[in-house]
Amino acid sequence: MTSSSENFDLVYRSSNCLLFSPSSLSQSMFVGTLFLLFVCFVESVILNFNFGWRRLNLALRAATFGGKRFPKGRNIFPRPFCRVDFHFTVPLATIFLFMYRLVAVGRDPYGGYPKSLLAWGWALLAVCLGTTLLTIWKCGASTMPAIEEDPRFDEVLGKEPNDEVEENVVVELEEGTGPEDADQDCDVPEKSEEAAPPEECAKVY
């Protein structure tokens, strides 16, 4: 008897064969080229508005920090050209190529394939684009911390790791330089034991 995982694998493989076996048309042009260009455009927009240029540069430095060639981390180079590509060239080029190829395939059927296979490719492209556009708006609260609060950037920003900061605080408290000792040094007047309670004071005329 076959297990449930084996049955799932069989169904998964069979569905893939059913979807993509007619030809490589759906993967080579409609999904592998057109949809890939559209995904690259969407990712470039997300990187610009969510990840940001500064975080990208710091992420590269943090990933290469402590290496032989770049002990302080590698910066993006050449910086001006890469920044222009990041903000303008990549988004504009990918959306332009996507629209250009989309119109070209619509006017001139791709590869001389029969209409049935072309319709299959258009249907797969529509499913991919529809799924992306319908789900991209479902945004939740970001779990990505601010750059200054992200411990992964402490070294490249020249900040002490949290462990060292905690050790320094512990040492200061043990040496008697903490805020508790400062309060103890202050002259706080002691309460007089002979002072009458508020109720007794109220009886005095």
URQUI-V112414 format. One line per field, one symbol per residue. ss: DSSP state (H for helix, E for strand, C for the rest). burial: + if it has 24 or more other C-alpha atoms within 12 Angstrom, else -. Layout:
ss=???
burial=???
This chain:
ss=CCCHHHHHHHHHHHHHHHHHCCCCHHHHHHHHHHHHHHHHHHHHHHHHHHHCHHHHHHHHHHHHECCCCCCECCCCCCHHHHHHHHHHHHHHHHHHHHHHHHHHHHHCCHHHCCHHHHHHHHHHHHHHHHHHHHHCCCCCCCCCCCHHHCHHHCCCCCCCCHHHHHHHHHHHHHCCCCHHHHHHHCCCCCCCCCCCCHHHHHHCC
burial=------------------------+++-+++-+++++++++++++-----+-+++++++-++--+-------++++---------++--++--++-++--++--+----+------++-+++-++--++----------------------++++++------------------------------------------------
